[in-house]
Amino acid sequence: MNYLKSLSIAYYIGMALFLIGIILQLNHSEFGIYCLGFGLIPILGIRVYNWSISEKERKRVHTIFVVSALFLLVAVVAVLFHKNYWMLFIFIAAVLDSYISFRNLF
């Protein structure tokens, strides 16, 4: 299997785990924090990896992706400390990801 394809599969599995973790956390399940944490590992790792190997022209885009992943990390820490504002950090990360996804339209 191609190296980039396996990274892509790991990234999508991490995103799916993070989404499942959000749903479980909204339902006050005790396993939500584990899904959030295990889903964040490939997301943060692959975004930092992409930032480190990117060309100079793409560095800004990958920096925004890394900042978005750091907001997801803060959201997981807020869930860990039982703070109710963890959804705000996920919203900020979603806005940043949406901005990068639709940046050619603006």
Order of alpha helices (4+ residues) and beta strands (2+ residues): alpha-alpha-alpha-alpha
